[in-house]
Each structure stands twice: as C-alpha cells, then as structure tokens.
Amino acid sequence: MKFYDVGKRLMDLIGSIIALILFWPIMVITAIHIKRVSKDGPVLADIPKRQGKDGKKFTFYKFRSMIPNATQWLYDHPEFHEKYKNNNYKIAAEEDPRIIKGGIFMRKYSIDELPQFLNVLKGDMSIVGPRAYYPYEIKEQLEKHPEARQHVEALATVKPGITGPWQVSGRSEIGFMERVKMDAEYAKKRSLLYDLGVILKTPYVVITKKGAE
C-alpha cells in the first residue's frame, strides 16, 4: 500500500504539472471570457467547500460557468432547488437560468474543471478518485439512502479525483447509489494500472460529452 500511495502522489504531481502547462492558454482565455461576460463575479466558482479524504473540507477550484452566488440563487428559488435535489443535485445546463454566456460549452467539454489540477498540486485531490461531494449532498442523500453509509465511509478513505470510475461510465447519468458504490469499490481497489486506465478513457468521455453535466 505504501508503494501505491507514493506512486499515486508522483502520478498526481507529474500529471497535474503537465496538464497545467498544456492547458494554461485555454485557462487564460476562459478567465478573460468569464470576466468579460460576467464582470460582477469572480473567475472561479463561488461554491461551498467540498468533502475530501477523511471528511476534511477543502476549497474546490472550478471556473465559474454560472451567475455570482449561484448556490444562494437555488435557495431563493425553491422550485429549482427541489428539482436540483430530486435530480441527483444537477439541472441540465440548457434548462438552468444561472448559466452565463459560454457556460454550457465550458461544462460540456469540462473546461470549467481545469483549475482542479491546482487542487491536485496542493494535495486536496488526485487525478483519479471518487467524486468530490458537497457535505450537504452526502447528508441529504444518506437521509434518503441510509444503506449507502458503508459506501460513503469507504470512499472517504481516499482523495476525491478530477476523473474516476463513475465519470468514465456515464457521469451525470448515474444515480447516487450506483455512484457511491462504484466510488467505494475504487477506494478498495487501489491500483495504479486501474488509475491509468481511467485516465486513458477520460479524453473520449470529454470529447464525446458522454453524460456531461
């Protein structure tokens, strides 16, 4: 297990540095675009902290594809908040009034997720791992699915990832129970070869927009 932990951290460091070097022009253009079409908000999404390994909360870096204070907007509009909760904590981008100009394109091609490589460099995340859940999402879903608790506890033993088994197997098309079960199985597997396989599958998912949120 020590070999796996060291190997995974090296893979994360090397992979995130390469990704940031390759994608920095896209990231700069995206940041400029966001400030041009939505001047009043920050470049990075102003969202609640996510839950990481061992339940530790961390700041999740993501380009802002929505209006400022988009999370609060949901609470101020109960009909959308209820729809969001009942649909696995998502609303189709085409139906979401919070999306800024160009936001759908950013989300379909996962451009908004590029800053997460900074989370990997910091050590909050890995390139491959479970979804980085919101703490309130875990709480609310466990109230609905108490049988998922063992899976949630298992996935919390590893760092969340930019990509992972559920992302390359349907992403937003997969329900909570199936998602946390897959994440828990991944956490128990701990294989560098499996991680590499997920990384190699990810570009296809991004290009084809399969299950993109």
N, C-alpha and C positions, 0 to 999 in steps of 0.2 A: 504493500500500500504506500510505503514511503517513496518507492520508485515512481508510482503513479502520480503522487502529489507533486514531486519535483518535476517530472516530465510534463505534467499538465500546466504548471506555472511557467515553465520555459516556452511551451507551445503558445500560451496566452501572451507572454511578453513579446515573443518574436512575431506572432501573428498580428497583434494589435499595432505594433510599430510599423510593420509592412503596410497594413491596411490604412493607417493614418497618412503615411507617405503617399500611397496610391490615390487616396480619395480626398486629400486636402483641397484640390481645386474645386471639386464638387461641393465640399463643405463650405468653402468661402463663398461660392456663388449662391448657395442655398441661404446662408446667413444674410447676404445682401438682399436677396429677394424677399425674405421674411420682413426685414426692416422697411423695405420699400412698400409692401402691400399692407403691412400692419404695424405702423410706426409706434403705436402706444404700448406695445407689449415687448417682452424680452425675446431674444433669438431662441433660447432654449425654453422648452415647455415648462410652465409654472404648475407642476403637478405634485401631488402628495408623495412623500417618500415611499420607496418600495421595501419589501421584506427580503433580506438576504440570508446568508448562511447563519444557522443557529438563531433565527428570528431577528437578527440585527437589522435595523432600518438604515437605509442609505439614500443619498440623493441620486436620482436616476436621470442621466443625461439623454436628452432627446430633442431634436429640432421641433420647434413649435409649429404645428400644422393647423392649430385652432386659434380662435379668438383668445385674448387675455382672460385669465380666470375662468377657463372653460369648465373646470370641475365645479366651481361655485354656481355657474350658469345652470348646470344639471339640477342642483338642489333647489334653485329658484324656479325651475320648470318641472314640477312633479310628474307630468305626463311623460316627458322624455326620460326622467330619472327612472321611472318604473319600467319603461321599455328597455332601458340600458341594463338594469338589474336582471330582468327576465330573459335577456338575450345574451347571457354569458358575458356581461359587462362590456358590451360593444353596441354601436349603432353603425349601420352601413354608411360609409363615408358620403355616398350620394344622397342620403337622407338626413345627414347631420348638418343642421344650420350653423354649427360652430366652426366648420371648416373654412379656412382662409383660402384666397385665390392661390392655386398651385398645390394646395394641401393634399388633394386626392392623388395627384401624381407622386408627391413625396411618399405617401403612405403605400401606394401600390408597388412602388419599386424600392421600398424600405430605405429611402434616402434619409428619412427622419430618424432612423435608428443608428446612423453612422457615429454620432457622438458617444455611443455606448462603448466604443473602443477605448475611450478615456476612462470609463468605469473599469474596464479590464486592466488597463495600466495601473490604476490605483489599487486594484486587488478586490474591489467590491463584487466584481463579476468575472465570469470566464467566457471564452468564446462559445463554448458548448456547455449547456446546463439546462436546468428547469426554467420555466417562466419566472420572471421577477414579479411576483404577485403584490397587489396592494394589501396592506394589513386588513383593511375593512372588507376587502373582497374575500379573503380567507375566512374571516369571522362570519360574514353573512352566508357564505356557501356552506360552511360547516353546520350552521343552524338548519339549513335545508338538507344537507347530506352528511349527517354525523358519522356515517360509515366510512367517510373519506379521511377521517382523522389520522389513521395509521399511514396513509399515503402522504398526507401533508407533513407529518413528522419525519418521514423518510426523506422527502425531497429537501427538507430544511437542513439536512446534514451536508449538503454541497452548495457551492455558489451558484446563483442563477446565471443563465447564459444568454448571449445575443441570439444564438440559434440553439436548437435542441431537437429531441425526437418528435415532439408534437408539432414543431414548426415545419418540419420536412414531411409530415404525414397528414397535412390538412390545415394546420394552423388554426384560424378562427372558425373553421368548420367543425372542430372537435369540441364536445361539451366538457364541462368542468370535471366530472367524474372520470371520464376517459383520459383527460389531460393529466390530472394529478396522478393517476395510476401509471401512465407512461413515464412521467417525471420521477416517480418513486422507483420504478424499475431501472431507470437510468442511473439514479443515485446509488443503487445497489450494485450495478454492473461495473462501473469504474474501469473503463478500458480505453486506452489511448487510441487503439485501432478503431474502436467504435466512434470515438470523437472525430477522428479523421474522416471516417465515412460520412458522418453528419455534415461536416464542413464541405465535403465534395458535393453533397446533394443540395446544399443551400443555394448556390447560384441558379440552379434550374428552377427552384421554387420562387426565387425573386424575379427571374426573367419571365416566367410564365404567369406570375402573380397568383399562383395556386393558393387559395384560401387567404389571400392577403386581407389584412384588417383595414 
